[in-house]
Amino acid sequence: MRSSMSSKGNCWDDAPTESCWDRLKTAGVHGHKFATKEQAKQAVPDWMACYNQRRLHASLGFLSPMPFEQRWYEAQRKKAA
C-alpha cells in the first residue's frame, strides 16, 4: 500500500487511503516496541487482517468489511440470476 496524490492534486481523492494509514499508525504500531524488524513487518499484515476481517464497523451494520462485501456480492449474484 502506498499513499499518492491524484493527478489534479486533489487531496480529497486520497482521503480513504490516508484514513487507513492513520489507523494503522495509531492502532497498529504506535507505541509498540518490536524486538526485531521482522516483528514490525509482521505487525502490518496482522493489523490489516484484523481490520478487514474482524473489526466491526457501525456504518456497515456492525459487520467487518470482508463479510459485508461477501454479502453484497452474493446479493448481486442473486439479482443477476
BARO-373646 format. One record per residue: x, y, z of N, C-alpha, C in turn. Coordinates in steps of 0.001 Angstrom, whole numbers, padded with zeros to 6 digits, always signed. Layout:
// residues N
XYZXYZXYZ;...
***
This chain:
// residues 81
+000849-001156+000000+000000+000000+000000+000902+001229+000000;+000565+002215-000858+001384+003406-000947+000479+004619-001097;+000736+005648-000335-000032+006875-000442+000306+007570-001737;-000669+008285-002286-000419+009024-003516-001329+010241-003564;-001057+011103-004508-001887+012278-004741-002472+012130-006133;-003705+012564-006309-004330+012468-007622-003601+013349-008625;-003850+013109-009902-003170+013892-010936-003555+015365-010866;-004751+015658-010322-005186+017040-010175-004624+017668-008907;-004060+016871-008046-003568+017385-006779-004688+017567-005757;-005773+016850-005946-006919+016936-005048-006720+015963-003893;-006411+016500-002727-006103+015636-001586-007306+014818-001130;-008523+015246-001443-009709+014502-001006-009831+013171-001734;-009202+013043-002895-009233+011775-003620-008600+010654-002802;-007648+011006-001960-006913+010010-001201-007352+009914+000264;-008472+010519+000601-008917+010526+001997-009079+009115+002568;-009687+008145+001847-009807+006802+002429-008453+006149+002693;-007504+006338+001768-006177+005757+001958-005463+006406+003134;-005545+007726+003210-004899+008425+004319-005521+008019+005652;-006831+007813+005673-007505+007366+006890-007005+005985+007314;-006830+005111+006339-006323+003764+006632-004908+003836+007203;-004032+004638+006583-002663+004799+007087-002683+005331+008516;-003556+006294+008782-003645+006865+010125-004047+005808+011141;-005050+005010+010796-005492+003960+011720-004401+002925+011955;-003687+002576+010890-002584+001626+011049-001550+002180+012010;-001185+003429+011816-000148+004018+012666-000605+004151+014112;-001821+004599+014340-002264+004834+015715-002677+003554+016433;-003391+002669+015753-003879+001453+016418-002965+000257+016214;-002245+000234+015115-001467-000952+014789-000043-000967+015272;+000639+000179+015231+002061+000145+015560+002508+001220+016542;+001752+002285+016706+002180+003380+017589+002326+002886+019025;+003462+003149+019605+003709+002784+020990+004161+001349+021197;+004149+000537+020149+004598-000843+020272+006122-000894+020152;+006708-001694+020975+008162-001925+020917+008384-003297+020291;+009020-003314+019148+009287-004557+018449+010727-004981+018698;+010900-006253+018989+012232-006770+019263+013056-006885+017988;+012391-007180+016879+013114-007332+015614+012376-006595+014501;+013077-006386+013417+012483-005761+012236+011391-006671+011660;+011605-007964+011722+010621-008920+011215+009309-008841+011993;+009387-008654+013306+008164-008490+014103+007408-007236+013688;+008132-006188+013430+007497-004942+012980+006848-005139+011618;+007523-005829+010712+006957-006097+009388+005692-006944+009495;+005679-007903+010389+004526-008793+010543+003346-008075+011180;+003606-007015+011921+002519-006281+012572+001565-005662+011559;+002065-005280+010393+001210-004633+009378+000185-005605+008814;+000571-006764+008257-000462-007678+007752-001374-008213+008858;-000841-008376+010072-001695-008812+011188-002772-007782+011460;-002386-006508+011485-003357-005442+011721-004377-005375+010590;-003905-005495+009341-004813-005429+008198-005824-006572+008230;-005396-007751+008621-006311-008889+008720-007372-008613+009779;-006948-008094+010901-007906-007753+011965-008869-006684+011486;-008351-005643+010857-009171-004518+010413-010205-004957+009375;-009800-005807+008451-010700-006200+007373-011598-007381+007695;-011171-008248+008593-011928-009473+008816-012623-009554+010163;-012140-008813+011156-012720-008958+012495-013274-007670+013079;-012753-006521+012697-013181-005247+013299-014565-004875+012797;-015487-004663+013710-016862-004328+013351-016983-002841+013049;-017756-002517+012012-017964-001137+011595-019438-000792+011750;-019732+000250+012497-021118+000680+012684-021770+001032+011355;-021011+001664+010459-021580+002079+009174-021885+000895+008256;-021383-000279+008589-021649-001479+007786-022617-002417+008508;-023407-001869+009401-024354-002699+010138-023675-003618+011130;-022587-003153+011693-021793-003898+012673-021271-005219+012115;-020860-005164+010855-020125-006257+010222-018714-005764+009950;-017795-006686+009764-016464-006286+009324-016502-006163+007799;-015528-005485+007192-015578-005237+005753-015675-006491+004875;-014958-007534+005190-014978-008722+004331-016347-009395+004300;-016974-009703+005432-018319-010289+005370-019338-009340+004721;-019190-008043+004950-020089-007081+004321-019976-007163+002806;-018740-007194+002309-018522-007275+000869-019005-008606+000316;-018798-009698+001038-019261-011003+000580-020779-011035+000474;-021470-010441+001434-022937-010362+001365-023385-009529+000176;-022672-008450-000079-023031-007591-001205-022877-008342-002524;-021750-009036-002709-021532-009804-003940-022594-010901-004095;-022935-011546-003015-023959-012602-003077-025306-012007-003490;-025644-010856-002970-026901-010190-003355-026866-009811-004836;-025708-009388-005345-025592-009045-006760-025762-010293-007637;-025197-011414-007200-025346-012661-007952-026801-013089-008010;-027508-012941-006893-028933-013321-006859-029759-012422-007770;-029416-011135-007815-030147-010220-008709-029922-010581-010160;-028701-010993-010481-028350-011306-011867-028962-012628-012331;-029258-013508-011396-029771-014860-011751-031219-014852-012170;
***
